[in-house]
Amino acid sequence: MEHPIQILKSLESILDRTLAKRYIRNVSMPEMQASYYYNNALRDLNNKDSESAIHNIIMALSADIEFSPALHLAKTMLFGLSKKYNESGAELYKQKYRTLSTWIEVIEKEIKDIDKEIILLQNQKLKEKEKGLWRILQLIFFKKSVKDYDKLINKCNLKKEEVKKRLQFASKLAQIEEYAKVLSLIVEICLYPAKFAWVVS
């Protein structure tokens, strides 16, 4: 049944170009039935490939926007992702940082700063080694005042690993947020098509 709202055109008009390219692809290929894309979406979810699953949901609804199994799947995914997002405490981080992207930028800068500190310590260690005999005398008579560069470098590396875990967690939250954003838009286009009439006007 023909529907006045074209989901592909709506998404392309609303999503930014990078997101549109990732979730709307292979549209030039011969169009298959909605059930074909729906089954592909189920397969993708089974393979833990949410991005491809969302793409196939979009294609199923593009073939038939009234194909209820695809819409139901989009709603189910959205519910699951929203629950996962909230249970992870993402909103608490967003109270401190304007967006998850901002938080990720802060973490990435922290990693770069640690890398700089490691390089500085490695250079200082090399200079100390070049002192030769004076270095040996320092170790014998002024042991307490001599820096243990290996210990300091190891401490930095341990700190870096902890920060990288935070980055991995933040990146995962940002990915969930992105999936939810696209799915929410898909559901809204299907349920409230009048809001998107401007796309085809």
C-alpha positions as CSV (number, residue, x, y, z in Angstrom):
1,M,0.0,0.0,0.0
2,E,1.5,3.4,-1.0
3,H,2.2,5.8,1.8
4,P,2.7,9.5,1.5
5,I,5.8,9.5,3.8
6,Q,9.0,8.1,2.3
7,I,11.1,6.9,5.2
8,L,14.4,7.0,3.4
9,K,13.9,10.6,2.3
10,S,12.8,11.6,5.8
11,L,15.8,10.1,7.4
12,E,18.2,11.6,4.8
13,S,16.6,15.0,5.4
14,I,16.9,14.8,9.2
15,L,20.0,12.8,10.1
16,D,23.4,14.4,9.6
17,R,25.3,13.2,6.5
18,T,27.6,10.8,8.3
19,L,24.8,9.0,10.1
20,A,22.7,8.9,6.9
21,K,25.5,7.3,5.0
22,R,26.0,4.6,7.6
23,Y,22.4,3.6,8.1
24,I,21.0,4.2,4.6
25,R,23.1,2.3,2.1
26,N,22.8,0.0,-0.9
27,V,19.5,1.8,-1.8
28,S,20.4,1.5,-5.5
29,M,20.1,-2.3,-5.4
30,P,16.8,-3.9,-6.6
31,E,14.2,-3.5,-3.9
32,M,13.1,-6.7,-2.2
33,Q,10.0,-7.4,-0.1
34,A,9.8,-6.0,3.4
35,S,10.0,-9.5,4.9
36,Y,13.4,-10.1,3.2
37,Y,14.9,-7.1,5.0
38,Y,13.1,-8.0,8.2
39,N,14.7,-11.4,8.3
40,N,18.1,-9.9,7.6
41,A,17.5,-7.6,10.6
42,L,16.8,-10.6,12.8
43,R,19.9,-12.3,11.5
44,D,22.0,-9.2,12.2
45,L,20.7,-8.9,15.8
46,N,21.5,-12.6,16.3
47,N,25.1,-11.7,15.2
48,K,25.1,-8.7,17.5
49,D,25.3,-6.3,14.6
50,S,22.9,-3.5,15.7
51,E,24.0,-1.1,12.9
52,S,23.2,-3.5,10.1
53,A,19.9,-4.5,11.9
54,I,18.8,-0.9,12.0
55,H,19.7,-0.5,8.3
56,N,17.6,-3.5,7.4
57,I,14.7,-2.2,9.5
58,I,14.9,1.0,7.5
59,M,14.9,-0.9,4.2
60,A,11.9,-3.1,5.3
61,L,9.9,0.0,6.2
62,S,11.0,1.6,3.0
63,A,9.6,-1.3,1.0
64,D,6.4,-1.2,3.1
65,I,6.1,1.4,5.8
66,E,3.0,-0.4,7.2
67,F,5.0,-3.7,7.7
68,S,4.2,-4.0,11.4
69,P,6.9,-6.7,12.3
70,A,9.7,-4.2,11.3
71,L,8.1,-1.4,13.3
72,H,7.7,-3.7,16.3
73,L,11.3,-4.8,16.1
74,A,12.4,-1.1,16.0
75,K,10.3,-0.4,19.1
76,T,11.7,-3.5,20.9
77,M,15.3,-2.5,20.1
78,L,14.6,1.1,21.2
79,F,13.1,-0.1,24.5
80,G,16.1,-2.5,25.2
81,L,18.7,0.1,24.3
82,S,17.0,2.8,26.4
83,K,16.9,0.5,29.4
84,K,20.5,-0.4,28.9
85,Y,21.5,3.3,28.6
86,N,19.6,4.3,31.7
87,E,20.9,1.4,33.8
88,S,24.5,2.2,32.9
89,G,24.1,5.6,34.6
90,A,24.6,7.6,31.4
91,E,22.4,10.5,32.6
92,L,24.8,11.0,35.6
93,Y,27.7,11.6,33.3
94,K,25.6,14.0,31.2
95,Q,25.0,16.1,34.2
96,K,28.7,16.7,34.4
97,Y,29.4,17.0,30.7
98,R,27.1,18.6,28.1
99,T,27.2,15.5,25.8
100,L,28.8,12.1,25.8
101,S,31.0,13.4,22.9
102,T,32.3,16.1,25.2
103,W,33.1,13.5,27.9
104,I,34.9,11.3,25.3
105,E,37.0,14.3,24.2
106,V,38.0,15.0,27.8
107,I,39.1,11.3,28.3
108,E,41.0,11.3,25.0
109,K,42.9,14.5,26.1
110,E,43.7,12.8,29.4
111,I,45.2,9.8,27.5
112,K,47.3,12.2,25.3
113,D,48.5,14.0,28.5
114,I,49.6,10.7,30.0
115,D,51.4,9.8,26.8
116,K,53.3,13.1,26.9
117,E,54.2,12.4,30.6
118,I,55.5,8.9,29.7
119,I,57.7,10.3,26.8
120,L,59.0,13.0,29.2
121,L,60.0,10.4,31.8
122,Q,61.5,8.2,29.2
123,N,63.7,11.1,27.9
124,Q,64.7,12.0,31.5
125,K,65.6,8.3,32.1
126,L,67.8,8.3,29.0
127,K,69.6,11.5,30.1
128,E,70.2,10.0,33.5
129,K,71.8,6.9,31.9
130,E,74.1,9.1,29.9
131,K,75.6,10.5,33.1
132,G,77.6,7.3,33.5
133,L,79.8,7.4,36.6
134,W,77.9,10.3,38.1
135,R,74.7,8.4,37.9
136,I,76.3,5.5,39.8
137,L,77.5,7.8,42.5
138,Q,74.1,9.4,42.8
139,L,72.5,5.9,43.3
140,I,75.1,5.1,46.0
141,F,75.1,8.3,48.0
142,F,71.8,10.0,47.1
143,K,69.5,7.1,46.6
144,K,66.4,8.7,48.2
145,S,66.6,11.8,45.9
146,V,67.1,9.8,42.7
147,K,63.9,9.2,40.7
148,D,62.9,5.7,39.9
149,Y,61.8,6.3,36.3
150,D,60.8,2.7,35.7
151,K,58.4,2.9,38.6
152,L,57.0,6.3,37.5
153,I,56.6,5.1,33.9
154,N,54.8,1.9,35.1
155,K,52.5,4.0,37.2
156,C,51.6,6.2,34.2
157,N,50.9,3.1,32.1
158,L,48.6,1.7,34.8
159,K,46.8,5.0,34.9
160,K,46.5,5.0,31.1
161,E,44.9,1.6,31.1
162,E,42.3,2.7,33.7
163,V,41.5,5.8,31.6
164,K,41.3,3.7,28.4
165,K,38.6,1.5,30.2
166,R,36.7,4.7,30.8
167,L,37.0,5.7,27.2
168,Q,35.7,2.2,26.1
169,F,32.7,2.6,28.4
170,A,32.0,6.2,27.2
171,S,32.3,5.1,23.6
172,K,29.9,2.2,24.2
173,L,27.3,4.6,25.7
174,A,27.7,7.0,22.8
175,Q,27.1,4.1,20.4
176,I,23.9,3.1,22.3
177,E,22.8,6.7,22.2
178,E,23.3,6.9,18.5
179,Y,21.3,3.6,17.8
180,A,18.5,4.9,20.0
181,K,18.4,8.3,18.2
182,V,18.0,6.6,14.8
183,L,15.5,4.1,16.0
184,S,13.5,6.8,17.8
185,L,13.3,8.7,14.6
186,I,12.2,5.6,12.6
187,V,9.4,4.9,15.1
188,E,8.3,8.6,15.1
189,I,8.2,8.8,11.3
190,C,6.0,5.6,11.2
191,L,3.6,6.6,14.0
192,Y,3.3,10.4,13.3
193,P,3.8,10.7,9.5
194,A,2.0,14.1,9.4
195,K,5.0,15.6,11.2
196,F,7.2,14.7,8.3
197,A,4.9,15.8,5.5
198,W,7.3,18.7,4.8
199,V,9.8,16.2,3.5
200,V,7.7,15.4,0.4
201,S,6.1,18.8,0.0
